[in-house]
Amino acid sequence: MPVPGWLRGVIVGILISIPDAIVTKAYVPIMATGIIGGAIIGALAGKFAV
């Protein structure tokens, strides 16, 4: 599935953040951090990937 790097990062960030958000019941801050961090890391990885 050809998607931009930032979108891949967002997807990974969401998938990684879901368990922590469920356990702590602090959905918004944990999911927001996962989405923002995933987008930044995905964009950088897409830009500098070989």
HUHUKA-V622058 format. One record per residue. N is the residue number from 1. PHI is phi in whole degrees, 0 to 359 (NA if undefined). PSI is psi as a letter, one per 20 degrees, with the letter a starting at -180 (none if undefined). Layout:
BEGIN
n | phi | psi
N | PHI | PSI
N | PHI | PSI
END
This chain:
BEGIN
n | phi | psi
1 | NA | o
2 | 282 | o
3 | 229 | q
4 | 296 | q
5 | 299 | h
6 | 295 | h
7 | 289 | h
8 | 299 | g
9 | 297 | h
10 | 297 | g
11 | 298 | g
12 | 296 | g
13 | 299 | g
14 | 295 | g
15 | 297 | h
16 | 284 | h
17 | 278 | h
18 | 304 | g
19 | 300 | g
20 | 296 | h
21 | 295 | h
22 | 292 | g
23 | 293 | g
24 | 273 | i
25 | 60 | k
26 | 251 | m
27 | 294 | g
28 | 297 | g
29 | 294 | h
30 | 289 | g
31 | 292 | h
32 | 297 | g
33 | 297 | g
34 | 296 | g
35 | 291 | g
36 | 294 | g
37 | 297 | g
38 | 296 | g
39 | 295 | g
40 | 294 | g
41 | 294 | g
42 | 297 | g
43 | 295 | g
44 | 294 | g
45 | 294 | h
46 | 292 | h
47 | 283 | h
48 | 255 | j
49 | 289 | q
50 | 281 | none
END
